[in-house]
């Protein structure tokens, strides 16, 4: 069977909604999930979010980033429109770059209990320096716990060409 059944999609309230509400501050409650039709397969889902914004908690100035979220789903998956609205809710949220990325990761872990997840923010420079926080998680007691440590301990060992900032 192709696609989602009405029953599978019945808990989704944002997808296809005509009256989208854009929250003006941090709103994890907008996140929604749907059943993974292939929970026995290990596969990555990657979201590329090139227009993430938040506010510096000290100066109130905007911070801009491309955020990359990759995960190996378990039983549930995050619905993309709810993720967009959730990420938008950081627009007026004041937190440091590292805190934003860890908050996103922890909210998604609570939401869908993935086998593995990583969140990487590539922030544009302010004051002549860019900050690129990376965080990850592998489900304890599974092979993904070791994958998380391996990816973290080898993360960013090769210098990248920075040509987009």
C-alpha positions as CSV (number, residue, x, y, z in Angstrom):
1,X,0.0,0.0,0.0
2,X,1.4,3.4,-0.9
3,X,1.1,6.5,1.2
4,X,-0.4,7.0,4.6
5,X,-3.9,5.8,5.6
6,X,-6.3,8.3,7.2
7,X,-5.9,6.5,10.4
8,X,-2.1,6.9,10.4
9,X,-2.4,10.6,9.6
10,X,-5.3,11.2,12.0
11,X,-3.1,12.7,14.7
12,X,-1.5,15.2,12.5
13,X,-3.2,18.6,12.9
14,X,-0.8,21.0,11.1
15,X,-0.3,19.2,7.7
16,X,-2.7,20.6,5.2
17,X,-4.0,23.1,7.7
18,X,-5.3,26.4,6.2
19,X,-4.7,28.6,9.2
20,X,-1.0,28.1,10.1
21,X,0.0,29.8,13.3
22,X,3.6,30.9,13.6
23,X,4.6,31.0,17.2
24,X,6.7,33.9,18.3
25,X,8.8,32.1,20.9
26,X,10.1,28.6,21.7
27,X,7.2,26.1,21.2
28,X,8.1,22.4,21.5
29,X,4.4,21.6,21.8
30,X,3.9,22.1,18.0
31,X,5.9,19.0,17.2
32,X,3.9,16.1,15.8
33,X,4.8,12.5,14.9
34,X,3.5,9.7,12.7
35,X,4.2,6.0,12.7
36,X,7.3,4.7,10.9
37,X,6.2,2.2,8.3
38,X,9.6,0.6,8.3
39,X,10.7,0.4,12.0
40,X,12.7,-2.8,11.3
41,X,14.9,-1.0,8.7
42,X,17.8,1.2,9.8
43,X,17.9,4.3,7.6
44,X,18.7,8.0,7.9
45,X,16.2,10.8,7.5
46,X,17.9,14.2,7.1
47,X,16.4,17.6,7.3
48,X,18.4,20.6,5.9
49,X,17.1,23.8,7.5
50,X,19.1,26.7,6.0
51,X,17.0,29.6,7.5
52,X,17.2,29.0,11.2
53,X,17.3,32.1,13.4
54,X,17.5,32.7,17.1
55,X,18.5,35.6,19.3
56,X,21.7,36.2,21.3
57,X,20.5,36.1,24.9
58,X,22.9,38.9,25.9
59,X,22.6,41.4,23.0
60,X,19.3,40.4,21.5
61,X,20.9,40.5,18.0
62,X,19.7,37.8,15.6
63,X,21.8,34.7,14.9
64,X,21.5,32.9,11.6
65,X,22.4,29.3,10.8
66,X,21.9,26.3,8.6
67,X,20.7,23.5,10.9
68,X,21.1,19.8,9.8
69,X,19.1,17.2,11.6
70,X,19.8,13.5,10.8
71,X,18.1,10.6,12.6
72,X,17.5,6.9,12.4
73,X,13.8,6.5,13.3
74,X,12.4,4.0,15.7
75,X,8.6,3.6,15.9
76,X,7.8,7.3,15.3
77,X,8.9,10.0,12.9
78,X,8.7,13.7,13.1
79,X,6.2,15.4,10.7
80,X,8.1,18.0,8.6
81,X,5.6,20.9,8.8
82,X,5.5,20.7,12.6
83,X,9.3,20.6,12.6
84,X,9.4,23.8,10.4
85,X,7.0,25.6,12.8
86,X,9.1,24.4,15.8
87,X,12.3,25.6,14.3
88,X,10.6,28.9,13.4
89,X,9.6,29.3,17.1
90,X,13.3,29.9,17.9
91,X,13.1,33.2,16.0
92,X,12.6,35.3,19.1
93,X,14.1,32.8,21.5
94,X,17.2,34.0,23.3
95,X,19.8,31.3,23.8
96,X,23.4,30.5,22.9
97,X,24.1,28.5,19.7
98,X,25.1,25.4,21.7
99,X,22.0,25.5,23.8
100,X,19.7,25.8,20.8
101,X,21.2,22.7,19.1
102,X,21.1,20.6,22.3
103,X,17.5,21.8,23.0
104,X,16.4,20.8,19.5
105,X,18.1,17.4,19.9
106,X,16.6,16.7,23.3
107,X,13.1,17.8,22.2
108,X,13.2,15.4,19.3
109,X,14.5,12.5,21.4
110,X,11.6,13.0,23.8
111,X,9.2,13.3,20.9
112,X,10.0,10.2,18.9
113,X,12.6,8.1,20.8
114,X,14.9,7.6,17.7
115,X,17.6,5.0,17.5
116,X,20.1,7.7,16.6
117,X,20.0,11.5,16.1
118,X,22.5,14.3,15.4
119,X,21.9,18.0,15.2
120,X,24.5,20.3,13.7
121,X,24.2,24.1,13.5
122,X,26.4,26.1,11.2
123,X,26.0,29.7,12.3
124,X,27.1,32.7,10.2
125,X,29.8,34.8,11.8
126,X,29.2,37.6,14.2
127,X,32.2,39.6,15.4
128,X,34.4,37.7,13.0
129,X,33.8,34.2,14.3
130,X,31.4,31.5,13.5
131,X,30.2,28.8,15.9
132,X,29.2,25.3,14.6
133,X,27.8,23.2,17.5
134,X,27.3,19.5,16.9
135,X,25.5,17.1,19.2
136,X,24.3,13.6,18.9
137,X,22.7,10.7,20.7
138,X,22.5,6.9,20.3
139,X,19.9,4.9,22.1
140,X,21.6,3.4,25.2
141,X,22.1,-0.4,25.1
142,X,21.9,-0.5,21.3
143,X,24.6,-0.5,18.6
144,X,23.6,3.2,18.0
145,X,25.2,4.2,21.3
146,X,28.6,3.2,19.9
147,X,27.8,4.9,16.6
148,X,27.1,8.1,18.5
149,X,30.4,8.0,20.3
150,X,32.3,7.1,17.1
151,X,30.7,10.0,15.1
152,X,31.2,12.5,18.0
153,X,34.9,11.5,18.6
154,X,35.7,11.7,14.9
155,X,33.5,14.7,14.1
156,X,35.0,17.6,12.1
157,X,38.5,16.2,12.1
158,X,39.0,17.2,8.5
159,X,39.0,20.9,7.8
160,X,36.1,22.0,5.6
161,X,36.1,24.6,2.9
162,X,34.1,27.5,4.2
163,X,32.8,29.3,1.2
164,X,29.2,30.1,2.2
165,X,29.9,32.6,5.0
